[in-house]
């Protein structure tokens, strides 16, 4: 019996960015960048799960180009299983 092929690993991140008014961005990207108290950081597919307070901006990239660059005063980013949720304006 032939071995089963390995399941295809999703190489994109499913991103949803929200503020109090609703969804600002929803879609798939290759990577995203932001800032926290430790400095700039990137999130790629298969990234470890984590939650962080973010600031300055969130940049979304697809095929090497920035497709969205949102300013951030303060927000929360949660990454889990190639899903990224960002909540902006949490201090208002």
GUKOL-810570 format. One record per atom (N, C-alpha, C): residue in one letter; x, y, z. Coordinates in steps of 0.001 Angstrom, whole numbers, plus 524288, in hexadecimal, padded with zeros to 5 digits. Layout:
BEGIN
aXYZ/...
***
This chain:
BEGIN
x803527FB6780000/x800008000080000/x80382804DC80000/x80266808937FC99/x8057C80D5E7FC24/x8048F810E1800E0/x8089D81388802B9/x807D6817168072D/x8045E81BAB805A8/x8017681D7780976/x7FE0A821FC80892/x8015A826E88081F/x7FFE782A6B80493/x802D582F4F80444/x801FD8328980935/x805F18357680AA1/x80589838D280F3B/x8016D83D0180E41/x7FE7F83E7481242/x7FAA28429D81181/x7FD53847B081004/x7FAD484AAF80CA3/x7FD1284F9F80AF1/x7FCF48538080F7B/x8016B855FA8105E/x801E1859D08148F/x8008885F2C81257/x7FD07861D5814ED/x7FB838671C81340/x8002986ABF813D6/x8019A86D5180FA3/x8061F870BC80FB1/x804A48767781010/x7FFBA87797810E4/x7FDE487CF28117B/x7FBA287DA2816F6/x7FB828827E8189F/x7F91C883E581D99/x7F3B78862781C89/x7EFD58845681F54/x7EA9E886A681F11/x7EA7988B0A82319/x7E9B188FDC8214C/x7EA1289476824B1/x7E4D98974A824FE/x7E35B898B8829BE/x7DEDA89C1B82A97/x7E0A68A07D82E35/x7DFF08A55C82C6F/x7E1468A9ED82F98/x7DC448ACE6830A4/x7DB288ADC6835B4/x7D64A8B05983745/x7D7708B50A83AB8/x7D3DC8B8CD83A83/x7D3BA8BCDB83E7D/x7CE208BD1984068/x7CCE98C0F38438D/x7C79D8C146845BA/x7C3688C1FF8418D/x7C4F18C40E83D17/x7C1378C4F6838E0/x7C0328C0448356D/x7C37C8BC4B835CB/x7C2BA8B7AC83297/x7C7D18B5968305D/x7C75A8B2AA82C1E/x7CBDB8B027829AE/x7CE918B40282600/x7D3A48B4DB826E0/x7D6C48B84D8238F/x7D9718B54981F32/x7DABD8B05B82030/x7DD478AD1681C44/x7DC048A76A81D70/x7DAF48A4668195D/x7DA3D89EC7819ED/x7DC2E89C43814EE/x7DFD9898B081576/x7E1EF89612810DE/x7E6AC892CA81239/x7E9058908E80E2E/x7EDA388D3C80ED1/x7F2768903880D1B/x7F69F88FA781015/x7FB978923B80EE7/x8000E88E5A80FB5/x8049F88FB780D83/x8094A88C7980E43/x80BD688D8881388/x80BC28928281523/x80E35893F181A1A/x80C088992881BF3/x80D2089A5D820CD/x80BC689F80822DE/x80FF28A12C826B2/x810588A64482766/x8143D8A88782AEF/x811938AC7382E7C/x813A48ACE183345/x811B88B0C8836EA/x8160A8B1DD83AE9/x8148F8B49683F12/x8183C8B60D84333/x815CF8B4DD8487B/x8191F8B34984C2F/x817828B2E8851A7/x81BDC8B543854FB/x81BB18B48F85A10/x81FA28B6EB85D7E/x825248B4DF85C82/x8259E8B05E85A09/x82ABF8AE21858DC/x82CE98B013853A7/x829A08B2BF85087/x82B588B4B384B77/x828128B27884709/x82A018B2E084230/x827108B0F183DB7/x827128AAF683D98/x822EC8A8B483B78/x822AB8A30983AD8/x81F718A1BA83608/x8204889D05833F9/x81D7A89AFE82F73/x81AA289606830F3/x816548950182E49/x813688902D82EF0/x812F788DAE8298C/x8149D888C382933/x81451885B882464/x810DC880FA82553/x80F8087E328212D/x80C7D8795E821BB/x80F62875A782568/x80C6E872B28285C/x80E6B86EE782C2C/x811298716E830CE/x8102887671831B1/x81265879318362C/x81053876CF83B3A/x813718770283F45/x811B58753A8446D/x80D108787E84637/x809988761784924/x80518878DC84B46/x806F887CE284F44/x804A98818684F1A/x805FC8857485305/x801FC889D6852FE/x8022988CFB85716/x7FEF8891B285798/x802A2896198591B/x801E789ABD856AB/x8054F89F24857DC/x8024A8A44085792/x803CA8A7F285AD1/x8020C8AD5685A41/x8054E8AFA3855D4/x802D38B23A85215/x805B18B47884DB0/x804FC8BA5D84D7D/x808848BCEF84A88/x8084C8C29A849F8/x80AAA8C423844BC/x80A888C90D84379/x80CAE8CB7D83EC2/x809AD8CA20839CB/x80A068C529837F7/x807638C3C483312/x8070F8BDE283276/x803BF8BC4582ECA/x803788B6D982CFF/x804058B70C82716/x807F38B4608250B/x808D38B42381F69/x807B58AE9A81D86/x804608AE238199F/x802E98A9108176C/x805848A87181223/x807E58A3DC81135/x80AB58A2F380C53/x8088689E4480961/x8084D89EE980442/x806AA89AB9800C7/x80A4389AE57FC0F/x80CB18968D7FAE7/x810728962B7F698/x814B989A537F6F0/x8169889B4B7FBBA/x81AEE89ED87FC8C/x819A08A49C7FC9B/x814BA8A5FC7FBC2/x8132F8AB7E7FBAC/x80F688ACA280021/x80FEB8B14880259/x80C508B2EE80678/x8070B8B412803F4/x802F98B141805A9/x7FDC08B21780384/x7FA638B5828070C/x7FBFA8B5ED80BF1/x7F9178B92780FB4/x7FCDF8BAB6813F7/x7FCAF8BFA681583/x7FFF58C192819C0/x7FC7B8C4F481D31/x7FB0B8C2D7821AA/x7F7638C58082523/x7FA3A8C7D3829D4/x7F94D8CCD282AFC/x7FB9A8CF1982FB5/x7F90B8CCC383493/x7FC228CC32838A9/x7FA338C9E383D8B/x7FBFC8CD4484212/x7F84D8CF198452C/x7F9C38D1B084A0C/x7FAD78CD7284E16/x7F6FE8CA2984F06/x7F7868C59C8526E/x7F3C38C16E85085/x7F58A8BC9A850A2/x7F23A8B84784EFE/x7F4158B33685163/x7F1218AF2185061/x7F27A8A9E18521D/x7F2938A66184D54/x7F6B98A33B84CD6/x7F71F89F7A8489B/x7F73F89A0284AF5/x7F4038968D848DB/x7F3EF8911784A81/x7F50488DB6845B9/x7F8DF88A4C84624/x7FA5E886CA841E6/x7F9848813B843BC/x7F68287E3B840AE/x7F58E878C28420A/x7F459875BC83D0F/x7F780871C983BFB/x7F69386E308379A/x7F5A98710783272/x7F9348748E8310A/x7F8EC8778E82C24/x7F45387B4F82BDA/x7F1E487C5B83032/x7EDBF8804683082/x7EFB5884BE833EB/x7EF1888987831EC/x7F0D588E26834C8/x7EC2A891B883594/x7EB218931783A70/x7E703896CC83BB1/x7E98389B8A83E3D/x7E8278A02883C4D/x7EA398A4FE83E69/x7E5A78A86984014/x7E5F28AA65844D4/x7E1EF8ADCD846F7/x7E4768B31E84806/x7E2A28B72A84565/x7E4E18BC6B845DC/x7E1978BFE284945/x7E4008C3E884B7D/x7E1268C7C684E96/x7DF268C5A9853A7/x7E23F8C2558563C/x7E0528BFD285AF9/x7E0498C36385FB7/x7E2C98C7ED85F5F/x7E3008CB73863E6/x7DED38CFA8863D5/x7DB9E8CFDE85FD1/x7D79C8D40185F7B/x7D2DD8D2A6862A4/
***
